């Protein structure tokens, strides 16, 4: 395992606490990530010093009372105030007093916090053994629950009684699956059993917290396998997924049921939250619109549009940010569009999605093909290459893709006799449609002539 390289500013905080007679360690994810050879995103310090003692000791620094009730203050070092550092550290370091906790009536926060003087008692309150390690340059690694061994073995084990840990905060169930999806850690027997027994308690967790964890989980290397292995858990979180499980498609294009087609698509697309969630939900409406025709073939007429509507309801219920909702809904709506590499068609899609969104759509189409028979993958790649080339030519040549790029504006239309009001916007959109369809030239004379002809 790799050594733990602590950034200079964090090391200075540890030293000042130790020099003042307090025990001080870096703890949690920073230790775990360092032992795996990764650069931690955050460095948290735990100490025997009480919050008021930390504040006095760092009175010459900017100290923010982040959570005094829970023993946490934030020491701000340097001038960048939280910006990333070249040495892997951050300029804001949370310093928390060793503590134990009791009661979790809100299923998240402890009802009572008791400050203690030894690190082992502090580590005992944490979720998993791989997160219950602390390290001090002076005192070495403190690993009372065997976290290092579990890290080496790729095992996820709750600290203490697994059922109690999940009862304190049910989100830990989803966090366990995130470790499985991202790092490949497999829950040991007791943790697995408690997870399976208590996953319905996730319904008690706020949607915002579920969504934050889901976005991380969806970007893992093993996400598709975890979605399948724990489908009951994800069906609890998103009930609309359940009808997809085992739903046969009876289609000459598909060699998998709807759920396993979806998993193959999730596995293929790049690990970006918007794209992974798009593929998870892209066929959500197939069981809803399914009909079996007289030839025994499955039909899913209108599933992209219906799926976009269902996805929007799901994502808004889960409190996804508005921008992400719009991106996912657009991609689902157009994921099955039969787009040909012709400039008018590609212009319209670029106008709707933008350059980045268009590239995302190509990724969606490739992933969708990967969930079908193998022959369709090559076809999708060839089509995507032709579409990408056409889009590049359009962008290179500066083709008109928006009302703002038209050779006329609202003032020109008013001078041509169009009355002020919403009609101006409608006419400008018609002109843009004509330009993108090659039925009008983007020249002022031609556009004004079309307006006058429209007015009679």
Secondary structure, DSSP 8 states (H G I E B T S, - for coil): -------HHHHHHHHHHHHTT--EEEETHHHHHHHTT---S--EEEESS-HHHHHHHTTTSEEEEEEGGGTEEEEE-SSSTT-B-TTS-BSEEEEEE-EEEE--TTSSS-SEEEE-S-HHHHHTTSSBGGGS-EEETTTEEE-TT-HHHHHHHTEE-BSS-HHHHHHH-THHHHHHHHHHHHH--EE-HHHHHHHHHHGGGGGGS-HHHHHHHHHHHTTSTTHHHHHHHTHHHHHHH-GGGGGGTT-----TT-SS-HHHHHHHHHHHS-S-HHHHHHHHHTTTTHHHH-EE-TTS-EE-TTHHHHHHHHHHHHHHHTT--HHHHHHHHHHHHHTT----S-HHHHHHHHHHHHHHHHHHHHHHHHHHHHTS-THHHHHHHHHHHHHHHHHHHHHHHT---SGGGSS--HHHHHHTT--SSHHHHHHHHHHHHHHHTTSS-S-HHHHHHHHHHHH-
